[in-house]
Amino acid sequence: MRMNKIAAAVAAAVALGFAGSASAGIVSLNFENVNSTYPSGFAFIQEFYNGGHSSDGTSGANYGVSFGGNAQAICLNTPGVGCSNTSRGGLAPGSEKGGLFFLSGAETYMNVAAGFDTGFSFNYVSLSFAGSVKVYDGLNGTGALLGQVDLVPNAAGCDAAYGAQFCPFAPAGVAFTGTAKSVAWGGVANQIVFDDVTLGSKDPGPGVPEPASLALLGLGLVGLAASRRRKVSKS
């Protein structure tokens, strides 16, 4: 009976690890499969992450996130595939084929009607021009400015196999107080690209618990259970 209670406690704690991460509300957008084929040109993102479709008719997970009319998914180069002048350079497995950019205007917007808090982050690359990313508490870049990241040119080039000058990407992010509802991506059109856009964290990346962390949590609790069993057997 006692061992069953210990096992139940381990299972509950591991489940709590999953639930805790989910409640944090971290969401990461990697812009994969926005374009209907790879390689391809560009597709307008539109409602791809909002229960709708991109201009290519594709749809992704519904995170309640919509993009401005000039926001597009750019096709990124991989070894043997050249579809733009931009690549992740082999540093982002699973997020290496698509990114966010705009071809017109001085900025584009991302709206999150339900809001998000704590932090905001992304990876970016720019060859020659500075840019900025601003987080607001209103839609379409309105209301109070909650946080801002000023971006400097950072492209250093990649291995020749990737055929890209806009490479590699670098992380950037900001922590803020309040509830954000929009993000303004600013810079020179066709000169800056973003990827791994993360809501709820100042560090870019997927919004799921790392398997290693969960494994360590489980091992720690199993070790605790084994210690308790030893104490019981000695009594």
C-alpha positions in Angstrom: 0.0 0.0 0.0 2.8 2.4 0.9 4.7 1.7 -2.3 1.5 2.4 -4.3 1.1 5.7 -2.6 4.8 6.6 -3.4 4.3 5.6 -7.0 1.1 7.7 -7.2 3.0 10.7 -5.8 5.7 10.3 -8.4 3.2 10.2 -11.2 1.3 13.2 -9.8 4.5 15.2 -9.5 5.6 14.4 -13.1 2.1 15.3 -14.3 2.4 18.6 -12.4 5.6 19.3 -14.3 3.6 19.1 -17.6 0.7 21.0 -16.2 2.9 23.8 -14.8 4.5 24.3 -18.2 1.2 24.4 -20.0 -0.2 26.9 -17.6 2.8 29.2 -18.3 1.2 29.8 -21.7 4.4 29.8 -23.7 3.9 29.5 -27.4 6.5 29.4 -30.1 5.8 30.1 -33.8 8.4 28.7 -36.3 6.6 29.5 -39.6 7.1 26.1 -41.0 4.6 24.9 -43.6 3.0 28.3 -44.1 4.1 28.0 -47.7 2.2 25.2 -49.3 5.4 23.6 -50.7 9.1 23.6 -50.0 10.9 25.2 -51.6 8.6 27.9 -52.7 8.5 31.7 -52.9 6.5 33.6 -50.3 3.1 33.3 -48.7 1.2 35.8 -46.6 0.8 34.4 -43.1 -2.6 36.0 -42.4 -4.7 33.7 -40.2 -2.4 30.7 -40.3 -2.0 30.7 -36.5 -5.6 32.0 -35.8 -7.8 29.1 -36.9 -7.7 30.3 -40.5 -5.4 30.1 -43.5 -2.4 31.6 -45.2 -2.6 33.0 -48.7 -1.5 29.5 -49.8 -4.5 28.0 -48.1 -2.4 26.3 -45.4 -3.3 26.3 -41.7 -1.4 25.7 -38.5 -2.1 25.4 -34.8 -4.8 27.9 -33.6 -2.9 30.1 -31.1 -5.2 33.0 -31.6 -2.4 34.9 -33.3 -3.0 36.9 -36.5 -0.6 38.9 -38.7 -0.7 42.1 -40.6 -1.4 42.2 -44.3 2.2 42.6 -45.3 3.6 39.8 -43.1 5.0 36.9 -45.1 6.7 33.6 -44.6 10.0 33.5 -46.4 11.5 30.3 -47.7 14.8 29.6 -46.1 17.8 27.8 -47.7 18.9 24.4 -46.7 21.8 22.4 -48.1 21.1 21.8 -51.8 18.1 24.1 -51.8 18.3 27.7 -52.6 15.0 29.7 -52.5 16.1 33.0 -50.9 19.2 34.7 -49.5 18.5 33.6 -46.0 19.2 30.5 -44.0 19.3 29.1 -40.4 22.7 27.6 -41.3 21.9 24.2 -39.8 21.5 25.7 -36.3 17.7 25.2 -36.0 16.6 21.6 -36.8 12.8 21.6 -37.2 12.7 25.3 -37.8 14.9 25.7 -40.8 12.6 26.1 -43.7 10.5 29.2 -43.0 10.7 32.6 -41.3 8.8 35.9 -40.9 9.6 39.0 -43.0 7.9 41.8 -44.9 8.4 43.2 -48.4 6.6 46.5 -48.0 6.3 49.3 -45.5 8.5 50.0 -42.5 6.9 47.5 -40.1 4.4 44.7 -39.8 2.2 43.7 -36.9 1.3 40.5 -35.0 -1.9 40.6 -32.9 -2.7 38.3 -29.9 -6.3 39.2 -28.9 -6.3 37.1 -25.7 -3.0 38.7 -24.7 0.2 37.3 -23.2 2.5 38.3 -20.4 6.0 37.8 -18.8 8.2 38.1 -21.9 8.6 38.1 -25.7 11.5 36.7 -27.8 12.6 35.6 -31.2 15.6 34.9 -33.4 16.5 37.4 -36.2 19.1 38.2 -38.9 19.9 41.5 -40.6 22.7 42.1 -43.1 23.0 45.9 -43.2 20.2 47.7 -41.5 19.0 48.2 -37.9 15.5 47.3 -36.8 13.3 47.2 -33.7 10.6 45.1 -32.1 8.0 46.7 -29.8 5.4 45.1 -27.6 2.2 47.0 -26.9 -0.9 46.4 -24.7 -3.3 47.3 -27.5 -3.9 45.7 -30.9 -2.0 46.9 -34.1 0.7 48.6 -32.1 -1.6 50.8 -30.1 -1.8 51.6 -26.4 1.1 51.6 -23.9 4.6 50.4 -25.0 5.4 47.5 -22.7 8.8 46.6 -24.0 11.2 47.2 -26.9 14.3 45.5 -28.4 16.6 47.5 -30.7 18.3 45.3 -33.3 21.7 45.8 -35.0 22.9 44.1 -38.1 24.3 40.7 -37.2 24.7 38.5 -40.3 28.1 37.0 -40.6 27.4 34.4 -43.4 27.2 30.7 -43.2 28.9 27.7 -44.7 28.8 27.8 -48.5 26.4 24.8 -48.5 23.6 27.2 -47.4 24.1 29.8 -50.0 23.0 32.7 -47.9 24.3 36.1 -46.7 21.4 36.6 -44.2 22.8 34.0 -41.8 23.1 33.0 -39.0 20.2 34.1 -36.7 20.7 35.5 -33.2 18.4 35.4 -30.2 16.7 38.5 -28.8 14.0 39.1 -26.2 12.6 41.3 -23.5 10.8 40.8 -20.2 7.9 43.1 -19.4 5.1 43.8 -16.9 1.5 43.8 -18.0 -0.5 42.1 -20.7 0.6 42.5 -24.3 -1.8 42.2 -27.3 0.4 43.2 -30.2 4.0 43.3 -31.5 5.3 45.7 -34.1 8.2 44.3 -36.2 10.2 47.3 -37.6 13.1 47.7 -40.0 13.8 48.1 -43.7 11.5 46.0 -45.9 13.1 42.9 -47.3 16.2 43.4 -45.1 15.4 41.7 -41.8 14.0 38.2 -41.1 12.6 36.7 -37.8 12.0 33.2 -36.6 11.0 31.2 -33.5 8.7 33.9 -32.2 8.0 33.1 -28.6 5.1 34.5 -26.5 5.5 34.3 -22.7 9.3 34.0 -22.4 12.2 36.4 -23.0 14.1 33.4 -24.5 13.1 32.1 -27.9 12.3 28.4 -28.3 9.5 25.8 -28.1 6.9 26.2 -25.4 7.1 22.7 -24.0 9.1 21.2 -21.1 12.5 19.8 -22.0 12.4 15.9 -21.9 15.6 15.9 -20.0 14.1 18.1 -17.3 11.1 15.9 -16.9 13.4 12.8 -16.8 15.5 14.4 -14.0 12.3 15.2 -12.1 11.2 11.6 -12.4 14.6 10.2 -11.4 14.7 12.5 -8.4 11.4 11.3 -7.2 12.1 7.7 -7.9 15.3 8.1 -5.9 13.3 9.6 -3.1 10.9 6.7 -3.2 13.7 4.2 -3.1 15.2 5.9 -0.1 11.8 5.7 1.7 11.5 2.0 0.9 14.9 1.4 2.4 13.9 3.2 5.6 10.7 1.2 5.8 12.5 -2.1 5.4 14.9 -1.2 8.2 12.1 -0.3 10.7 
